[in-house]
Amino acid sequence: MIRQILRFIRKYAFNTYVAFLKKGGSYGKLPVRLLNYEKLYDKRTGGWYEINVKGITYGSVELEVGRFYYAFIQMTQPKLVLETGVFNGYSTSCVAAALKDLNNGGHIFGIDPSHMPHIWKNTDLKSFITWIPTLSQDAIPFIEGKKFDLLILDSDHSYKTVMWELINFEKYLEVGGHILMHDSLYFDGVGAAVKQIYKNPRFEVITLNSPRTHGNDKGRCPGVTVVRKIAEGFPALEFEQEFETWEVGDAESTPYLRDIQHATISTN
């Protein structure tokens, strides 16, 4: 009897997997170009050995964060994604790979004025990505009329820019949609913007540690904040002048977002 049950389970699992593949599914199957880039990852520091660049760089998110983005897309199944801060396209490609595997007509728009080689070049991810080569502040005409299911905000990390992006791009986010923000612990400018979201009852928020050390075991990690929008309207997000010049902060001090002296998050 037990053998019959086990045979049934194996057969059911196999048939389910075959049906998934027939629908276009290929969970976790990343393009070779993307996998080759991941070989340049330095797990000890959370940085990257970029080709033709001396030493370790930190322009791309950690490999673990890129894979988290992939899994997050699979979990929440967005169709339209807006990302700020493309760099070489590692995180963009992880998102595009997940959208491709979902096979739900999804697409990612990436905003970044920097002209550099993108990882998705010469891959089948290209058709899932639209690169907008401009500053966030000049990108509204390119997204006007669209409603996004996910925002990924990871541009210059100053409070001035991050808060501008939140105030202006949140209007294009569907209720029930999400926001992912990298570096919310390392950069106090990002942390100050996120702290306001924590206080706003229109959002659900959690901030996770991420593994990057920058080679300093006593320093801050970048962190990733996950936000879910639960309502439109009031209270609106506002630019707070006291944080206007904030950016990095002291890398070995407690992050502003986690500083108990500033823990005024509402429990209502």
N, C-alpha and C positions, 0 to 999 in steps of 0.2 A: 504493500500500500504506500509506504514512504517513498519507494523508488518511483512509483507511478506519479506521485505528487511532484517529486523532483524533476522527472522528465517533463511534466506539464509546465512547471515553472520555467525550465530552460527553453522549451519550445515557445512559450508565450513571450519570454524576454527576447528571443531571437526574432520572432515575427514582428514584435513591436519595433525593434531596431531597424529591421528591413523596411517597415512602413515609414519610419522616420526618414530613412535615406531616400526613399522614393519621393517624399515630399520636398526633397532638396536639403534636408538637414545634414550637417556635418560638424557636430559640436566639437570645438577645440581644434579644428583643422585650420592652421594658420598658413599663410603663404610662405614659401621657402625664404624669400627675401626678408620677411619679418623674423622668422626663426633664426636666420643668419645674423641679423642685427642683435638679437637677444644673446648671442654668444659673446658679445662685447661687454656684457654686464658684469660689473664687479660687485659681488654680493657682500663683500666685507664693508664697503663704503656706501653702497647703494647708488654708485655712479656708473659712468659709461666710458669705455675706451673708444672714442670716436675715431673713425678713419681719418688720417691726415691731421690729427689734432694731438698735440703732446700732452700727456697726462690724462687724468680723469676729469670728465665734465659732468654737469648736473642739469643740463637743459631738458632732458627727457625725464618723465616720471620714472620711479623705480619699476623694475620688471614686475614685481609683485602687484604694484598699483595698476599697471597696464592690464595684467591678467584679471585683476579685480574689476576693472572697467568692463572687460569682456563678459565676465560672469554677471555683472550687474545688468548689462544690456539683456542678457538671456533671461534674467529673472523678471525684469520690469517690462520688457518688450516694447520699447518706444519705437515710433516710426520716424519722427523728425528730431534730430539732435543738433544743438548749437554749441560749438566749442570756441573758446578764446585762448590763444596761446598755443599755436600748432607746433612751433619749432621744426624738427625734422619729420614730424608726423608719426611718431611711435604710438602715442596714446590715440591719435586719430585713426591709425590703422587697426589698433586693437578694437576700437568701437566699430569700425567699418566691417571688420571680420565677423563680429558678432551679429551685426545687421544682415550681413550676407547669409550667415547660417540660419538666422530666423526666417529669412525668405518672406518677409512681410511688407516689402516695398519700402523699407527704411532708407534713410539718407542722413548724412552728417554734413553740416556746413561749418567750416573751420576758418576763423578770423585770425590773421597774423600778417603784419606788413613785411616781415623778413622773407627775403628771397633766398632759399637754400634748397638743396636736393631733398626730396621727400621720399620716405620709405615706400609709399604706395606706388611710386612710379614703376611702370612696366609690370604691374600685378593686376589681378582681376578685382582688386578693391577699388580701383580708380573710378569706376562708374558709380560707386556708393558715396563719393566724396566730392564736395564743391569747396575749393579753397577761395577765400575772399581776401586778397592781398591788401589789406588796409588796416588802420587802427579801429578799435572797437567804436570809438566816438564817431567814426565816419561810415559805419557799416549798416546803419538802420535802413537806408534805401534798398540794400540787398536782401533784407529779410522782411520788409514791409508786407503785411497781409498773411504771413505765416504764423502758425501756432506750434510751438515745440513741446515735446514730451520730456526732454532732458536738456539742461544747460550744464556745460562743463566749463567752469571759469578758472583759468590758470594762465593769466597774461603777465603783466609786469609786477604784480604783487604789492603795489603801493595802495594805500587806503583810497586815495583819490580816484584811481582807475577802477579798483574792485567795486567800490561803492557806486560809481557811475554805472558799471555793468549790471550790478544787482538792480538798481533803481530802474534802469531803462530796458534791460532784457527780461526782467521778471514779468513785465507786462505781456510778453509773448509766450509765457509758459502756461500750459494748460493746468487747471486745477487737478490735483492728483499727480502732476508731473514732479520731477526731481531736479535737484541741483547738486553737482559734485564740485567740491572746491579743494584743490591740492594746496599744500603749504600753509594751511590755516594755523598751524602751531609754530612753524619756523618764522614766518613773517607776521609780525604784530599788526601790520597794516591790514592783512587779510583777516587776522584774528579779531580786530576791532569791528570789521564789517560783519563777521559771523556772529559776534556777540549780540549785535542788534537783532539778528534773525532769531537767536535763542529767546530773546525777550518778546518777540512778536507772536501772538497767538495764531497767526495765519499759517504758521509753519511747524513741522515736526523736525527735530534736528538731533544728530549725534555726530561726534568727532572721534575718529579712530587714529591710533598711532600708525605710522608707516615706518619701514625698516631703514631708511637712509640715515647714515651717521655723519656724512661728510668727512669721514676719517677721524672724528672726534667723539669718543664714547661718552663724554660728559656734556655734549651739546644737545640741542633740540633735534627731534625728528621733524620732517615736514608735516605729517598728519594729513588726513583726508576727512573733510566734513561732508556728510550726506544730509540733504535737506529734502523734505517732501512738502509741497505746497497744498494746503488743505482748504484754502479759501481765497477769494479775490477781495479787493476793497480795503477797508480800514482795519487796523492802522497801516498807513503807507510807509514804505521804507524811506528814510530821510538821511541826507548828508549831514554828518556831525562835524562842525568846524574844528573841534578840539583834536581830531585825529587826522586832519588834512595832510600833515607832513609825515605821517607814520609809514614806515616800510618794514625794515628788518627787526630792529631791536637788538638786545644783547643775546647772542646765540646760546650762551651758557646759563642764562637766567630762566626762571619759570615763564613759559609762554603767557602772554596777556590773556589768552582765551582760557587758560587754566589757573590763572593767578587768583587765589582765594580772596585777595583783597578787592577784587573786581567782580566777585561772584554774586551778581545781583539779579540772576535769572529768575523770572517769575515762575511760581509753581501753580498758578491759577489755570 
